[in-house]
Amino acid sequence: PNSPFGADIMTGVEASGMTDYRNGNRTVTLRNSKRDWEVQARLVVAADGVESRVGRWAGLQTHASPHDMETSAQVTVSGVDVDPHRFSLYYTSEFAPEGYSWVFPKRNRTANVGLGISGDCTSSKRPTGYLDDFLGRYYPGAAVVSRTIGGIPCTGGLDKTVADGVMVAGDAAHMANPITGGGIVNALIAGKCAGETAADTFHNCESKTVERNLIRYSKRCEDRFGKMNRRCYRIKEAILNFKDADFNAIAAEIIKLPVSKRTPIRVLSAA
């Protein structure tokens, strides 16, 4: 590396292939607009997002079924009157079947407005169609500044997140909370766990980054959020059967509580 800190950041570069684990290394093929080249890596951290190719190259099952893939759409809008100190969530089959819509205020009368729905619900209408309907109902005069679409695997986590010379993290490892679809915090925790595991492995002079020497990464993630994610997956499956009337009844119970007591546990208890 050319960096004095021991690492290089390369932009505009993609990994286009990876060999099997041989002689304690993986050979990764990199590509930019001008050339292809190969690097030898004792350890690869696959943080390449949904449907991770690197994970598949390592022989891990990273596929998510349509049922467990939340499809999402979001726009940044301007010229809207929103309370800058409050975000809003909408649970309704009209605009977000088997999911929810959100409004996150920004500044200067702008907001991020979006939704995520189960892949099971996209045959009759795409997420962008539901989002357009939502905007037409609540923000008909808003100017759309930008659009984003994507998928969030909400499986509760991969069965395996390590292989010889590879650790998988973030969306590549399906680490998002299955109820909310939020994955940034867990991805950051996983990155820290991956770094600690790599440091431990090299510091202990374990010459081979084989799976058995990396399994501590999986255990660290399991202790931090893995068990919770699998529990949340079971809750998600139950919530999918809720009707709009059920959500309204839950909201009616929650609104009776003081704000300080409106915790996730209380919400689930009301459900």
N, C-alpha and C positions, 0 to 999 in steps of 0.2 A: 504493500500500500504506500501511496505517496503522502498520505496524511500523517502529521506528527502524532495523531491520536491512534493510529493503527488501523484506520478504516477509510475506504473510499466510497463516496456516493456517486453513482453513475446514473444520469438521467437519460431518457430516450433509449433505454436498453431493455430488452426482454429476454427471458430465458426460453429458448426454443426446444430444448431437449435435455435429458439427463440419463446417464448410463446407470446400470446396476452398480451395486457396491462392490468394489474390487480393491484389494490390497489397502483397505482402510480409507478409501476415498470414493467420492462420486465425481464424475466428470460432467460438468454442466456446460451446455452450449449457449453462448450469449449472442445477441444480434442487435445491431443498430441499423441505421439507414445506409451505412457504408460497407459493413463487413460482418462476418461471423467469426467467432473465436471461442476457444475452450478454456475453462479454468478447472483446476483440481480443488476439491473442497472436502475436507475431513468431515464437515458438518454443514448441512443446508437447513435453514429455517424457512419453511414454506408459508409465506404470508401473502399468497397470491389470490385471495378472495374466493368468491363463490365458485363452486365446481373446480376446485384447485387442480390444475394440471400437474403441478409438481407432486402433490400428494398421490395422484394416480400413477405418475411415473415411478413412484416408490412402492406401488402395489397396494396403496390404501384405498378404501372405498369412500369416495367423497361425494357420491351422487346423493341428491335429495329428491324425494318423490314430489310431484305437484302438490300433494296434500300438505306437505311440510315446508313448501317453498312459498314464503310470503312475497307477493309481487307488489311493488311500491311505485308510487309516482308522487312527485313534489314540484311545486312551483314557488318561486319567489315573486311576490306581488307588491306593487306600490300603490299609493293612493287609497289605503284602507284605514278605517278607524278601528284600532284595536288597543286594548289596555296594555301598555308596555310592560306592566308588572305581573301579567298573568298569561299563562298558556291554556289552551282549551283542547279537550279531547272529546270526540263524538263517537259513541257506540251505536250504530244504527245499520240495519240491513239495507236501507235505502241507498246509502252512499258508500258503505264499507262492509259488505257481507263477510262474516267470519274474520273481522279485523277492526280497525278503527281509523278515524280521520283526526288530524291534528292541525292546530294553528299555533305557531311559535312566533311571537312578535319580535321584531328587530328594532330598528330606529327609523326616525323620519317617516312614519306611517308606512312602513314596509313589514312584511311578515313572510315566513315560510309556511305554506299550506300544503298538506299532503295527506296520503292515506296508504295503508297497506292491507291487502286482502289475501285470503288463501288462494293458492293456485287452483283449487277445486272450483272457484267461483269466477273464473275468467273466460269460460266458454261463450257466454252470452254478451259480455261486455268487458272491455279491457280496463285496467286501473285508470288510464288516462280519461276514459269515458266517464267513470264514476267521479273522478276529480273535476272534470268540466261541469258535471251536474252540481257538484257541491259548491263550486265557485259561483255558478249561476244562481244558486239559491241564496247564499250568504254574502257574496262579494261580487255582485253583478257588474260594478263599475271598475273593478280592479284592473290594473295594467300588469300583464305577465312579463316579468323581467327575464326569467330563466326557467328552464324545465330540467328535471332529473328523473330518470327511471332506473329501476334496478330490482334485484331479488335478494331476499334474506332467508337463508336456510334456518329453519326453526325446528330442528330434529331433536334437540336436547343434547347434541354432541356426537362426535364420531366414536365408534367402538374402539378405534385405535388412533392415536395421534403421533406415534413414533414408528419409525422403521430404521433399518441400518443406515446411519448417516443422515437421518432426516427427522426434524420435528415440525409439526404443523400447528399453526396458530391463527387466531382470529376467525373470520368468516370461512376461511379454508378448512377449519376444524369444526365448523358449525357451533361456535361458542356464544352466539347471541342468545339472550333470554327468550325462551319460546313464547312467553306471554306478551312481552312488550316489543320484541324485535330489536331491542337495544343491545349493541355489542361493543361499543367503544371501550367501556371500562374493562370488560373481560378480556378484550384484545390487548389492552395495555398490561393487564396483569399477566397474561400469557407471555407477552414479550419479555417481561421481567423474569418470569419463571424459566423461559428458554435461555436467557442470558446467564442466569444463575446455574442452570444445568450445564451449559457449555463450559462455563468457568470451572465448575467443580470437576467436570470430566477431564479437562486439560490440566488443571492444577494437580489432580491426583495421578497424573501421568498414565491415565488409562489410554493405552496406545490406539485402541480401536473404539470408534464411536458406534459400536454395534447397538442394536435395539436394547439389549439387557442393561447397558450402561446409560441409556437415555430414559428408561422407564420412570425415573424419578421426576422427569418433567411432567409426565401424565399424572403422577401422584400429587405433585404440587398443584396443578390446575384442578384436579379433582377435589382437593381440600379447600381451595379458594372459592370455586364456583360450580364445579362439575356436578356435585350432588344436588345443589340447589337447582341447576338447570334441568336435570332429569325430573325433579319434583315439579318444577314449573311446567314441564311438558305434559305431565299427567293432568295438571290443572287446566292447561290450555285445551286439551281434548274435551274436558268437561264443559268449559266455557263455550266451545263451538256449538253446543246444543242449546244455548240460551237464546231466547227470543227478545225482541225489543222491550216487551213488557217486563221481562225479568231484569234487564238492565235498569229500567225506570224504577222498579221496586227497590233494587239495591241502592240506587242513587237517593231515593227517598229516605232510606234508613241511614245512609251515611250523612246526609245533610242535617240529621238530628243531632249528630255528635259535635262537640267542640272541635274547632280546627286542629288543635294540638293532638287530638285523639284519632284523627282520620288517617290511620296508618294502613299499609298494605294488608297486615294481618286482620285489621278490623273490616276492611273491604271484603276480603275472602270469607270472613266469618258471616258477613251479611249475605254473601252469595249462598 
